[in-house]
């Protein structure tokens, strides 16, 4: 039970709101599954037909800057990103 609570808190910290949608970045999802990001991306490419068309998208530079600023803000408040 305690492990589930810890995992839930960990997952909540890596969910971002981008384009009005809740997303998890590839690097965070890979870390959650304890695999390299490259391996995660390769697995998705190999099994692309298993995912809906809107499963993934590329974050533009402006969105990335916003994510970075959220990360800095969170870190200064004691959060881990």
N, C-alpha and C positions, 0 to 999 in steps of 0.2 A: 504494500500500500504506500509506504513512504517513498519507494523508488518511483512509483507512478506519479506522485505529486512532484518530485524533483524533475522527472522527465517533462511533465506538463509545463512547469515553470520555464524549463530550458527551451521548449518549443515556442512558448508565448513570446520569449525574448527575441526570437529570430523571425517572427512574422512582421512584415512591413506592409504598409498600405501604399500601393503604387497604382496609379490610374484607376483609383476607386476599387481596387481588388486586393485581397489579402494574398501576399506572396512570400515565399521563402527563397532566398538567393541560393544559387547552385552551390556555392562554397559552404553555406550553412547546412544545407541538406546533406552534402557529402560528409561534413563533419559529424552530423547526427548519426549517419550510417557507418561512420568510421572508415570511409574509403576516400581515395584522392578525388578531387573535383574532376579531373580528366577521366577517370574511370566511370564516374557517374554520367558524364556527358556522353561517353562512348556507349554505355548501356542504353541510354535513352535513344540515341541515334540508331542503334541496332534493333530496337524494339519500337520504333516510331509509330507503327500502326496500332499499338496498344494505348496510345495517349490521344486525348481529344485535341483538335487543332489549336485550341487556345491554352494548352497546357504550359507552354513556355513562350517567352518573348525576350527580346533584347532591351535592356535598360539603356535609355539615352543618357548622354553626359549630364544634362540638367537633373535628371532623376538620381543619378549616381551622386551628384554633389549634395542633394537633399539627404540621401541615405547617409553620407559621410557626416553631415552636420548632425543628424539624429544620433549617430554613433558617438560623436564627441560629447554631445549633451548628455547622453545616457551614461557614458563612462565617467563624466565628472560628477554624476549624481550617485555613483557607486554601482551602476549597471555594468554588465560584462557583454561586450559585443566583439 
